[in-house]
């Protein structure tokens, strides 16, 4: 799920899914839906009402920090992966 081709840049959706123990295929599907809906990049999930909830709406400071840390790691990985792919060419 760290590959930007799979998560489409929706790292918070990945963090939410991992936190819930969702399967990779479900997280990937959620990321595709977020991209299709042009959801905010800090979206975490799509509510039953069709509105994307964001990390800003969470209240648990530890949960928010956990997501921020996870997203920072995913972002670093994506940047390193892109640099490696450029280097291979």
N, C-alpha and C positions, 0 to 999 in steps of 0.2 A: 504493500500500500504506500510505500514511500516514493515510488516512481511517479513523477508528475503526469506521465501519460495515463496512469491509472486513477490518480486522485484528482486530476484536473485543477490542481491548485487549491482544492478545498480541504486544507489541512485540519481545520476545526471539525469538519464532518468526520474525518478519519479519527481524530482524537475522541469524539463523542462515541463513535462506533466501537473503537477499541475499549473505551471505558465501560461500555455496556456488554462487551464480549460478543459483539456481532461478528458474523462470518465475513471474510474478505469480499466475497461476491456481493453481499448486501451493502457493505460500505462503498464498494466501487459503483454499484447501482445508485446509491444515494448521491455520490459525487457527480455522476452523470446527470442525475435529475437536477441537482443544484446548478450545474452549468447550464442545462437546458432552460431552467427558470431564471437564469441570471441572478441567482441569489447573492447576497453580500458575501464577501470572502471570509467573514467571521461567523458565517452561519454554522449551526451545529446540527439542526434537524428541521424537518418540515412538519408542522403541526397538522392536525386533522382538518383545521380550517384552511389549509393551503398556504399559510404564512410561514416563512422560514424564521425560526428562532435563532438568535445570535448569542455568542458567548457573553455579550454585554448584559444579557437578561438574567444570567445566573447570579445567585446570591451567596453561594458557598465559596469563600475566598480560597480555601484549599483546592477545591475543584477547579476554579479559574486558574490558579497558579499551575496546577498539574497540566491543564490544557495548554497554557502558555509555554510551559517547558517542552511539552510534546511537539507543539507546532514549531518552536524554535529549532528543535532537533530535526524535524522533517524538512524545514527550510534549509538548514545547513546541508543536509544530505542531498537535497535536490540541487543545490548550488554546486556541491562537489561532484555530483553525477554529471551535471551539464559540463563542467570543466573537464572531467575525464573523457567524456564523449567528444568534446572539441579537440582534446589532445590526441586522441586515437586517429583522427582524420589526417 
